[in-house]
Amino acid sequence: MAQGEEARPDRTAQGIVIILASVLTMAFADAVVKLVSADLTIWQVFAARSLAAIPIIVALCFATGVGLKPRAPAWALVRSAFLVLTWLTFYAALPVLSLSVAAVAMYTAPIMIALLSAALIGEPVAGRQWGGVLLGFLGVIAILKPGTDAFSWFTLLPLLGAGFYALAMVLTRSKCQAEAPLTLGLALHGSFLVAGLISTAALALIGLAADTRAAYPFLLGDWAPMGAREWGLMALIGALSAAYFVGVARAYQIAPPPIIATFDYAYLVSAALWGFVFFAETPDLLTVGGMVLITAAGLLVAAQPSRKQRILTS
């Protein structure tokens, strides 16, 4: 807490409502991305979504008096690069994996955050958290099903994404703590836009063989024509993405982080819901068991005494 700033009472109920609405919103946006993955490239999604999100975030910055430029531009850029890699690996898996499986693999991130925080910035890992790491490992094994015909190398992509996300969050805590959430959100969507445009241009210049592009069209395909439907969907997920980042930041500001982190796991339920609604996806019992283990692991890793959390984030 800044010096001279008065402590404000927690608004836990409001924070819970906001985080639940936020994760439901983001899971819906991710389902839309999976829906359009057969028609557009991932680079189109990055660029078009950010074209919609950036004006919204800029308007919110002006409305709230938040500066557009980060206090530490270099660290904000590195953080954004890690998050671009996060969504790149996560979205690249969506054409192949069910939304619920990709989501639960991504939610190993709290486990990785605990380990990387201990390794990189010296934060202690309690015995309970080590238990969470073990549970999470067992959950990953249950979902990956190594050594069976059900194993897919694509499942490793969201796990890699979780690693990038963990690095971004450790960097946020150690180097970007003083940045406004809206400013970081603007830097992130600016990075998405640049990454989308540069990668599209690079693929066009390289001129990959047609069979190579056809093998991985979402990642290596040409920029596809976009009509009113496609632009409308990109505008929708851009607005939802902006709302998600603002909502999550707000929820963690007005309520105890351990409580909000617990309800953050509602994303997994939301992803399963939208996966069923959009794609009739029903995970098998072993996958459901892995989801339960990873959720329990994440809660063990994330749960910290409120007093300690306030001291660390003050």
C-alpha positions, 0 to 999 in steps of 0.5 A, a space after each residue: 500500500 502506498 504511504 499515506 493511502 488509507 486502507 479500504 475495507 474488502 468487498 469480498 462478495 463483489 470481488 467474487 461476483 466480478 471474478 466469476 463473471 470475468 472467467 465465464 466471459 474469458 472462457 466464452 471468448 476462448 470458445 469463440 477462438 476455437 470456433 473460428 480456428 478452422 477459418 482464420 489464422 492465430 495471427 489474424 485472431 491476435 491482430 483483429 482482436 487487439 484492434 477491437 480491444 485497444 480503443 476500449 482500453 485507451 478510452 478506459 485509461 482516459 476516463 480513469 486518468 491512467 497513463 498510457 505509458 508504463 513506468 518501466 517500458 522494458 519490463 512491460 514489454 518482456 512481460 507482454 512477450 511472455 503472455 503473447 507466447 502463453 496465448 500462442 501455445 494455448 490457442 495453437 492447441 485448441 483446434 486439436 484439444 477439447 477446450 476443457 482439457 486445454 484449460 485444465 492444462 493451462 491451470 497448472 500455472 499456479 503450481 509453476 508460479 510457486 516453483 518459479 517464485 521460489 527459484 527466481 525471487 526467493 519466495 518460500 514454498 510451504 509444505 502444503 504447496 509442495 503437496 499441491 505440486 505433487 497433486 498437480 503432477 499426478 493430475 497432468 499424468 492423468 490428462 496426458 495419459 502417456 504411453 497410451 493411444 490417447 496421448 497427444 503431443 498437443 497437450 504439451 502446448 498449454 502446459 508450455 503456455 502455463 510455464 510462460 504465464 508463470 514467468 509473466 506473473 513472477 515478472 509482474 510481481 517482481 518488476 511490474 508491481 507499480 504498473 496500472 492494470 490498464 497500462 499493462 493491458 494496453 501494452 499486452 494488446 499492442 504486443 498482440 497486434 504487432 505479433 499478429 501483423 509481423 508474423 503474417 507478413 513473415 509467413 507471406 514472405 517465406 512462402 511455405 509449401 502448400 502441404 505445410 500450410 495445410 498441415 497446420 492452417 491455424 498456425 501457418 496458413 495465409 491471412 483468410 478473407 474476413 467478412 462481417 461475421 469474422 470481424 464481428 466475432 473478433 470485435 466481440 472477443 476483443 471487447 470480452 478480452 478487455 473486460 476480462 483483464 479489467 475485471 480480474 484486476 478489479 477483483 484482486 484489488 477489492 477482495 483478499 487474493 487467496 479467496 479470489 484465486 480460489 474462485 478463479 478456478 471457475 474458469 475450468 467449469 466455464 470452459 467445460 460448459 462452453 465446450 459442451 455447448 459449442 462442441 458437445 465435448 464430454 471429457 472421460 472419467 480419467 480426464 475429469 479426475 485429472 481436472 479435480 487433482 489439478 484444481 485441488 493442487 492449484 488451491 493448495 498452492 494459491 491459498 495463503 494467509 490473508 495477512 501474509 498476502 497483504 504484507 507481501 503485496 503492500 
